[in-house]
Amino acid sequence: MGRLPPPRAATLSTLRDPANGSPLDQGLVLWFPAPASFTGEDCAEFQIHGGRAVVAAVLGAVVALEGVRLAEPGEFTRRAFENGKLDLAAIEGLGDLLHAETEAQRRQAYALYQGRLTDETDRLAQELLPVLALVEATIDFPDEGDVTDAALLQARSQALAVRDRIDGLLADSGRAERMRDGVVVAIAGPPNAGKSTLLNAMARRDVAIVSPIAGTTRDALEVQLDLGGLPVVLVDTAGIRETQDPVEAEGVRRARRRVSEADLVLWLAPTIESAAERPEGSWLVQSQADRVAEHLSEARHRISAATGSGLPALLADVQAFASSLLGGEPAVVVHERHRRIMAEALASMEAALGHTDWSVSAELVAEDLRAALAALGRSRGRVGTEAMLDQLFSAFCIGK
């Protein structure tokens, strides 16, 4: 019979097959008795050598034990949720951490995992509770005269501050979405302007096919960049021109759509003529500077993707642009679920503040304030459907 190591102490042990006692590996064993574990249940952890045969042997011996099975995707995290170790907002942050690819994405995900949303909604709720108590006092004790008009005005002022804070959090939610998905930078321009060459140069690998034949790029190509810790999605689009080729025409249509949806458009143009269709608000980048003597005075950058000339300055400028959209402290409202909660709370606050005389409409105001508090309370995820939880946890890796 084996022995349990001391709680939360890494113990060097020889792992043996319980069926025949043969040694499988030597590794570290950690024991986490409930409730001081990730899931809140008794947990054991084996740190073994990573060879496939070693892992297969140890795993095979463990699952051969009676009552032992492999964990479902996200099962450990789900158990932590069900045992009250993590709320749903923290779990969403953990999911984002598992998918974070840049430092800024990691910071935002970690803030959510550490309770940034929960702390903020708790703070808002604490500010609303005395407001609701005061309004309800006017309902329960209408003849006492303890609740003065001045006190109601002060409560209304505090409710207004809460409403404005919720409104500000919602307004900042777009920044969080950009942080998760990346700032979209479309590389556009006429055929043979060097778009694919620039994409490959900025990505530092061959992503797109480069050819002197006009119209080579028929569909949008995407590549993820990490610029100073910020997520940027580069999109190489088809050359924009009039064409009778139905396939190329579809590529041009898609290119125009991606240009219209992008956060930033780099319009590549070697010459004045090729700059004619530049969309408003785009950056004019004169390309092929190693081969074209003409200087475009309106160009923000003059580059040669082939030689690398001008690329560092262009990348630094794009990074600065991304920082202007993503910079600052991590956003509080990160996911669509958070936005819905805050939108419901905001609507209830608007309804409460829509009553001009709180002493006359106290019952209606109290109902609206209670609805706002209920919405804020749902940030922890204790109210929800089983289907929503299944969908969330299925996105986690096996076990986690």
C-alpha positions in Angstrom: 0.0 0.0 0.0 1.4 3.4 -0.9 1.7 6.4 1.4 0.6 9.9 1.0 3.3 12.6 0.9 3.0 15.7 3.2 0.3 18.1 1.9 1.6 20.7 -0.7 5.2 19.4 -0.5 6.9 18.0 -3.6 8.1 14.5 -2.7 10.6 12.5 -4.9 9.0 9.1 -5.3 9.3 5.9 -7.5 6.0 5.3 -9.3 5.1 1.7 -9.5 2.4 -0.2 -11.4 -0.1 -1.3 -8.7 -0.9 -4.4 -10.7 2.6 -6.0 -10.3 4.8 -3.5 -8.5 7.1 -2.8 -11.4 8.7 0.6 -11.5 7.4 3.0 -14.1 9.3 6.2 -13.5 10.8 8.4 -10.7 9.2 11.8 -10.3 7.6 14.3 -7.9 4.3 13.7 -6.2 2.2 16.5 -4.7 -0.8 16.0 -2.5 -3.5 18.7 -2.1 -6.2 17.7 0.4 -9.6 19.4 0.2 -10.5 22.1 0.3 -7.1 23.7 -0.4 -6.8 22.6 -4.0 -7.7 24.1 -7.4 -11.0 22.1 -7.6 -11.7 22.2 -3.8 -11.5 18.4 -3.8 -8.7 16.0 -2.9 -6.1 16.2 -5.7 -2.8 14.5 -6.4 -0.3 15.6 -9.0 2.5 13.6 -10.6 5.4 15.4 -12.2 7.1 12.8 -14.4 9.5 12.6 -17.3 7.9 13.7 -20.5 8.7 10.8 -22.9 5.6 9.4 -24.6 6.2 5.9 -23.3 6.6 7.1 -19.7 3.4 9.2 -19.9 1.5 6.3 -21.4 2.7 3.8 -18.8 1.9 6.0 -15.8 -1.5 7.1 -17.3 -2.3 3.5 -18.1 -1.6 2.3 -14.6 -3.7 5.1 -13.1 -6.8 4.7 -15.2 -6.6 0.9 -14.6 -7.5 1.6 -11.0 -11.2 1.0 -10.0 -13.2 4.2 -10.2 -10.6 6.2 -12.1 -11.3 7.7 -15.6 -9.9 10.4 -17.8 -11.1 13.9 -17.2 -13.5 15.5 -19.7 -12.4 18.8 -21.3 -12.5 21.6 -18.7 -13.6 19.2 -16.0 -11.2 20.4 -13.3 -12.2 24.0 -13.9 -15.9 23.1 -13.9 -15.4 21.3 -10.5 -13.7 24.4 -9.2 -16.7 26.5 -10.3 -19.2 24.1 -8.8 -17.3 24.0 -5.5 -17.1 27.7 -5.3 -13.4 28.0 -5.9 -13.8 30.2 -9.0 -16.6 32.3 -10.3 -17.6 32.3 -14.0 -15.8 35.6 -14.7 -12.5 34.1 -13.4 -13.0 31.0 -15.5 -13.5 33.1 -18.6 -10.2 34.8 -17.7 -8.5 31.5 -17.3 -9.8 30.5 -20.8 -8.4 33.7 -22.2 -5.1 33.0 -20.5 -4.9 29.6 -22.2 -5.3 31.3 -25.6 -3.2 34.5 -25.0 -0.5 35.0 -27.5 0.8 38.5 -26.6 1.8 40.2 -23.4 -1.2 42.6 -23.6 -3.6 39.7 -24.1 -2.0 37.9 -21.1 -2.4 41.0 -18.9 -6.1 41.4 -19.8 -6.8 37.8 -19.3 -5.0 37.6 -16.0 -6.8 40.7 -14.7 -10.2 39.0 -15.5 -8.9 35.7 -13.9 -7.9 37.6 -10.8 -11.4 39.0 -10.4 -11.3 42.5 -12.0 -14.8 42.2 -13.3 -16.1 40.7 -10.1 -14.4 43.3 -8.0 -15.9 46.1 -10.1 -19.5 44.7 -10.1 -19.2 44.1 -6.3 -18.1 47.7 -5.8 -21.0 49.0 -7.9 -23.4 46.8 -6.0 -22.1 48.1 -2.7 -22.7 51.7 -3.9 -26.2 50.9 -5.0 -27.3 49.0 -1.8 -27.6 52.1 0.4 -29.4 53.9 -2.4 -32.0 51.1 -2.6 -32.3 50.9 1.2 -33.1 54.6 1.4 -35.7 54.4 -1.4 -37.3 51.4 0.3 -37.4 53.3 3.6 -39.7 55.8 2.0 -42.0 52.9 1.0 -41.9 51.1 4.4 -42.1 54.2 6.6 -43.9 56.9 4.5 -45.2 58.7 7.6 -42.1 58.8 9.7 -40.4 61.7 7.9 -37.0 60.2 8.5 -36.1 60.3 4.8 -35.7 63.9 3.7 -35.8 65.2 0.2 -32.2 66.2 0.6 -31.3 62.5 1.3 -33.2 61.3 -1.7 -31.4 63.9 -3.9 -28.1 62.6 -2.5 -29.1 59.0 -3.3 -30.2 60.0 -6.8 -26.8 61.7 -7.3 -25.0 58.5 -6.2 -27.2 56.4 -8.5 -26.2 58.8 -11.3 -22.6 58.2 -10.6 -23.1 54.4 -10.8 -25.0 54.8 -14.0 -22.1 56.8 -15.5 -19.5 54.2 -14.4 -21.5 51.4 -16.0 -21.8 53.4 -19.2 -18.0 54.0 -19.2 -17.3 50.3 -18.7 -19.5 49.5 -21.7 -17.9 52.1 -23.8 -14.5 50.6 -23.1 -15.6 47.0 -24.0 -14.7 47.5 -27.7 -11.0 47.9 -26.6 -11.2 44.5 -24.9 -12.6 42.8 -28.0 -9.8 44.3 -30.1 -7.3 43.0 -27.6 -8.6 39.5 -27.9 -9.0 39.5 -31.7 -6.2 41.9 -32.6 -6.0 45.3 -34.3 -6.8 44.6 -38.0 -4.4 46.2 -40.4 -5.3 45.7 -44.1 -2.6 46.0 -46.8 -4.3 47.3 -49.9 -3.6 48.9 -53.2 -3.4 48.1 -56.9 -2.0 44.9 -58.3 1.8 44.6 -58.2 2.2 47.3 -55.6 4.2 44.9 -53.3 1.5 44.0 -50.9 2.4 40.3 -50.5 6.1 41.2 -50.3 5.3 43.6 -47.5 3.2 41.0 -45.7 6.0 38.5 -45.8 8.5 41.1 -44.7 6.4 42.2 -41.7 5.7 38.6 -40.8 9.3 37.6 -41.3 8.3 34.5 -43.1 6.8 33.5 -46.5 3.0 33.7 -46.0 1.9 34.9 -49.4 3.0 34.0 -52.9 5.0 36.8 -54.5 4.8 37.0 -58.3 5.2 39.6 -61.0 2.0 38.4 -62.5 -0.8 40.9 -61.7 -3.8 39.4 -59.7 -1.8 36.6 -58.0 -3.6 37.2 -54.7 -7.2 36.3 -55.1 -8.3 36.1 -51.5 -7.4 37.8 -48.2 -4.5 36.2 -46.3 -4.1 36.8 -42.6 -1.1 36.7 -40.3 -0.9 37.3 -36.5 1.8 39.7 -35.3 3.1 40.5 -31.9 4.2 44.2 -32.0 5.6 45.2 -28.7 3.2 42.8 -26.9 0.2 44.0 -28.8 -1.9 41.7 -31.1 -2.0 42.9 -34.7 -3.7 41.0 -37.6 -2.1 41.8 -41.0 -4.4 41.2 -44.0 -3.0 40.9 -47.5 -5.8 41.7 -50.0 -6.2 41.2 -53.7 -5.1 44.1 -55.9 -7.9 46.5 -56.4 -8.7 47.2 -60.0 -11.4 46.7 -62.6 -11.3 43.3 -64.1 -13.5 41.0 -66.3 -12.1 37.8 -64.6 -14.9 36.6 -62.3 -12.6 35.0 -59.8 -10.4 38.1 -59.6 -13.5 40.3 -59.4 -14.6 38.3 -56.4 -11.2 38.8 -54.8 -11.5 42.6 -55.4 -14.9 42.6 -53.8 -13.6 40.8 -50.8 -10.6 43.2 -50.7 -12.9 46.2 -50.6 -14.9 44.7 -47.8 -11.8 43.9 -45.7 -10.6 47.4 -46.3 -13.9 48.9 -45.0 -13.8 46.7 -41.9 -10.1 47.2 -41.0 -8.9 49.4 -38.1 -6.1 50.7 -40.3 -5.4 50.5 -44.0 -1.9 50.7 -45.5 -2.4 51.7 -49.1 0.6 50.7 -51.1 1.3 52.8 -54.2 4.7 53.1 -56.0 3.5 56.0 -58.1 1.0 58.9 -58.0 -1.2 57.2 -60.5 -1.5 54.1 -58.3 -2.4 56.2 -55.3 -5.6 57.5 -56.9 -8.0 55.1 -55.3 -6.6 55.5 -51.8 -9.5 55.3 -49.3 -10.1 58.2 -47.0 -8.3 57.8 -43.7 -5.8 55.2 -45.0 -2.0 55.6 -44.7 -0.3 56.2 -48.1 2.8 54.1 -48.2 5.0 54.5 -51.2 6.4 51.0 -52.0 9.2 49.7 -54.1 11.4 52.7 -53.1 14.5 50.7 -54.3 13.1 50.8 -57.9 11.0 54.0 -58.2 12.7 57.4 -58.3 9.4 59.3 -58.0 8.7 60.7 -54.5 5.1 60.9 -53.3 4.9 64.0 -51.1 1.7 62.8 -49.3 3.2 59.4 -48.4 3.4 58.7 -44.7 6.2 56.2 -45.3 8.5 55.3 -48.2 9.6 51.7 -48.1 11.2 48.8 -49.9 9.9 45.5 -48.7 12.5 43.8 -50.8 15.5 45.5 -49.1 13.9 46.4 -45.8 14.3 50.1 -46.2 11.8 52.1 -44.2 10.2 48.9 -42.6 11.4 49.6 -39.0 9.7 53.1 -39.1 6.5 51.6 -40.6 6.4 48.9 -37.9 7.0 51.4 -35.2 4.2 53.6 -36.5 1.7 50.6 -36.7 2.7 49.6 -33.2 2.0 53.2 -32.0 -1.4 53.1 -33.7 -2.3 49.7 -32.1 -1.2 51.1 -28.7 -3.5 54.1 -29.2 -6.4 51.7 -29.5 -5.4 49.1 -26.9 -3.2 51.0 -24.4 -4.0 51.6 -20.7 -5.2 49.4 -18.0 -6.9 46.1 -19.0 -10.6 46.5 -19.7 -13.2 45.3 -17.2 -15.9 44.3 -19.7 -14.3 41.7 -21.9 -16.8 39.2 -23.2 -20.2 39.4 -24.8 -21.8 38.0 -21.6 -20.3 40.8 -19.6 -21.6 43.3 -22.1 -25.1 41.9 -21.8 -25.0 42.1 -18.0 -23.8 45.7 -18.0 -26.3 46.7 -20.7 -29.1 45.3 -18.5 -27.8 47.1 -15.5 -27.5 50.3 -17.4 -31.0 50.0 -18.8 -32.4 49.5 -15.2 -30.4 52.5 -13.9 -31.7 54.6 -16.8 -35.2 53.6 -15.9 -34.7 54.4 -12.2 -33.2 57.8 -13.0 -36.1 58.4 -15.5 -38.4 59.0 -12.5 -37.9 62.7 -11.7 -39.5 62.6 -8.2 -38.2 59.6 -6.3 -40.5 60.2 -3.3 -43.6 59.9 -5.5 -42.3 57.0 -7.6 -40.4 55.1 -4.8 -41.9 51.7 -5.6 -41.0 51.9 -9.3 -37.5 53.2 -8.5 -36.9 50.5 -6.0 -37.9 47.8 -8.6 -35.5 49.3 -11.1 -32.6 49.4 -8.6 -33.2 45.8 -7.6 -33.1 44.8 -11.3 -29.8 46.6 -11.7 -28.4 44.8 -8.6 -29.6 41.5 -9.9 -27.9 42.1 -13.3 -24.6 43.0 -11.6 -24.8 39.9 -9.4 -24.9 37.7 -12.5 -21.3 38.5 -13.3 -20.3 35.7 -11.0 -22.3 33.3 -13.2 -24.3 31.7 -10.5 -27.4 32.3 -12.5 -27.3 30.6 -16.0 -28.2 27.7 -18.1 -26.5 24.3 -18.1 -26.1 24.6 -21.9 -24.1 27.8 -21.5 -21.8 26.2 -19.0 -21.3 23.1 -21.2 -20.3 25.4 -24.1 -17.8 27.3 -22.0 -16.0 24.4 -20.4 -15.8 22.4 -23.7 -13.4 25.1 -25.0 -10.8 24.1 -22.4 -8.1 21.5 -22.9 -8.6 18.0 -21.7 -8.6 17.9 -17.8 -8.0 21.6 -17.3 
